[in-house]
Amino acid sequence: MKLTVLGAGAWGTALAIQAAARHDVTLWVRDPAQAQAMASARVNQRYLPEAALPPGLRLTPDRAAALQGAELLIVGTPMAGLRDSLQACAGSVPLLWLCKGFEAGTGLLGHEIARELGRARVGVLSGPSFAQEVARGQATALVAAADDATVADAAVAAFHGERLRVYTSSDPVGVEVGGAVKNVMAIAGGVADGLREQAEARQAWTEAPGLNARAALLTRGLAEMTRLGLALGARAETFLGLAGLGDLVLTATGELSRNRRVGVLLAQGLTLQQALAQLGHVAEGVYSARTVLQRGERLGLELPITATVVALLEGRLAPAQALAQLMARDPRAEH
């Protein structure tokens, strides 16, 4: 298969590395200087410095050349670059994106952008996955979701193997909602972890939430994710799968999670700007939180964890106040 990956961030590079073992793969690198540096060193020093690029993996800053003859397209840009990539890839070649979130300004999910542009044969490749582990060849499971089954099948043909398992789904809406909302919940989880670490250092056990509280937070976060997804047309079972529960657990608890790291840094007293500067990479949950809340409000939904994260990110609540506010909510039936 002739495969083109658009975007040489960590995730796009990791999948290109894995696919290059079996397929003809071209990785489009937007910055010519970065493309040259990667070609010379055979490593993506900025995003995956420990992962060598296979000899057969081609690199180019020429997007038109990268698209030529491709049988499957993978968009590995942040959400902000998805619309431009879809416009550049007009045609019938199957295309899947990796980004998780909502488009700034419009508040649209990926499938909604594609529909607006009239782009058919598209889907999303998502699930619990850190790019570093995929690049190293560590066991990972993903889900490819599309309305057109041939698009999801193309992802299986490209990536499924001994170390990378790819399931298929016909619910791209649910997979996208899961991928977007779990980033917001991971920020909340990071705040809880950061506060707990500080309290443990002082042995001030009652001053911060423990692991019990984190479990409750993530469980209720899954409920919010499902509530929004169902209102947007998703299927409930999707949120119990890889793109829902699986990705939520990984992103909210894993040490490699950028969104969780933002929450930890906020709990340590950094401002949002300081936290993002220290992070050095995109944390989609920071940009998605307000859109998640707005879409929920337009649908008449109550999303208390999301609302609290938004207040925290906008500086209206301190981390300890945010967690205290959630614990102080009135009792109610679980379902």
C-alpha positions, 0 to 999 in steps of 0.5 A, spaced: 500 500 500 502 507 498 501 511 504 502 518 505 502 521 512 501 529 513 504 532 519 510 530 522 508 531 529 509 525 534 503 521 532 504 522 525 511 520 525 510 514 530 504 511 525 509 512 519 515 509 522 510 503 524 507 503 517 514 503 513 515 496 515 510 493 511 508 499 506 511 504 501 510 510 506 511 518 505 511 523 511 510 530 509 513 535 513 511 542 513 517 545 515 522 544 510 528 545 515 525 540 519 524 535 513 532 536 512 534 535 519 530 529 519 532 526 513 539 527 515 539 525 522 534 519 520 530 521 527 524 526 529 529 530 534 523 535 536 518 530 537 521 523 538 528 523 539 529 516 541 525 513 535 530 512 529 526 513 522 526 506 518 531 507 511 525 506 507 521 512 510 521 518 505 520 525 507 518 531 503 516 538 505 512 538 498 505 536 500 503 535 492 508 530 491 507 527 498 499 526 495 501 523 488 499 516 488 497 515 495 492 509 496 491 512 503 491 518 507 493 519 514 492 527 517 497 527 523 496 535 524 493 538 530 486 540 530 487 547 527 490 544 521 485 539 519 480 543 515 486 545 510 488 538 510 482 536 507 481 541 502 488 539 500 486 532 499 480 533 495 478 526 491 476 519 493 482 517 496 480 514 503 483 519 509 483 518 516 485 523 521 488 522 528 487 529 531 482 529 537 478 535 539 474 541 536 476 546 531 477 553 534 472 558 532 467 553 529 466 548 534 466 543 529 468 535 530 472 532 524 466 529 521 462 535 521 468 539 518 469 534 512 461 534 511 461 541 510 467 541 505 463 535 502 469 530 503 467 523 503 470 517 504 473 519 511 474 517 518 478 517 524 483 513 527 483 514 535 484 510 541 488 509 548 495 511 545 502 515 546 506 516 540 512 514 544 510 507 545 507 506 538 514 508 535 517 503 540 513 498 537 510 497 544 503 493 544 497 498 542 490 497 540 486 503 536 479 504 533 478 506 526 471 509 525 468 511 519 461 511 515 464 507 509 466 501 512 472 501 506 475 507 509 476 503 516 478 497 513 484 501 509 486 503 516 486 495 518 490 493 512 495 499 513 497 498 521 494 492 524 499 487 526 503 483 531 504 490 536 498 494 533 491 492 533 486 496 529 479 495 531 473 498 526 467 502 528 461 505 524 460 510 529 465 516 528 461 521 532 462 517 538 469 516 537 471 523 536 467 525 542 470 520 546 477 523 543 475 530 544 472 530 551 477 525 554 482 531 554 478 535 558 477 530 563 485 528 563 486 536 565 481 535 571 485 528 573 491 532 573 489 537 578 487 531 582 493 528 582 497 534 583 494 536 589 494 529 592 502 529 591 503 536 594 498 533 600 502 527 601 509 530 601 506 534 607 502 528 610 496 533 610 491 527 607 485 531 608 487 537 604 487 534 597 483 528 594 486 521 594 485 515 589 478 514 591 476 521 588 480 520 582 476 514 580 470 518 582 472 523 577 473 519 571 467 515 572 463 521 572 467 524 567 465 518 562 458 519 564 459 527 561 462 524 555 457 519 554 451 524 555 454 529 550 456 523 545 449 521 545 446 528 544 450 528 538 448 522 535 453 517 537 452 510 540 452 508 548 457 502 547 462 506 543 464 510 550 465 503 553 470 501 548 477 504 546 476 511 544 471 512 550 473 508 557 480 506 554 483 513 552 480 516 558 483 512 563 490 512 559 490 520 558 487 521 565 492 517 569 498 516 564 505 520 565 506 521 558 499 525 557 500 532 556 493 534 558 494 531 565 501 534 565 497 541 564 493 539 570 498 537 574 502 544 573 496 548 575 495 544 581 503 546 583 501 553 582 503 555 575 499 559 571 496 556 564 501 560 560 506 558 564 504 551 564 503 551 556 510 554 556 513 548 560 509 543 556 512 545 549 507 541 545 499 542 544 494 540 549 488 539 545 484 539 552 486 546 553 482 549 547 477 544 547 474 545 554 470 551 552 467 548 546 465 542 549 461 546 554 458 550 549 456 545 545 453 541 551 449 548 553 446 548 546 443 541 547 441 543 554 446 538 558 449 539 564 456 538 564 459 539 571 466 537 570 467 540 564 464 547 567 469 546 572 475 545 568 473 551 564 473 556 570 479 553 572 483 554 565 480 561 565 482 563 572 476 563 575 477 558 580 483 555 583 485 548 583 483 546 590 477 550 589 475 547 583 475 540 586 472 542 592 466 545 588 465 538 585 465 534 591 460 539 594 455 538 589 448 536 591 446 528 592 443 525 586 441 518 583 447 515 579 444 514 572 
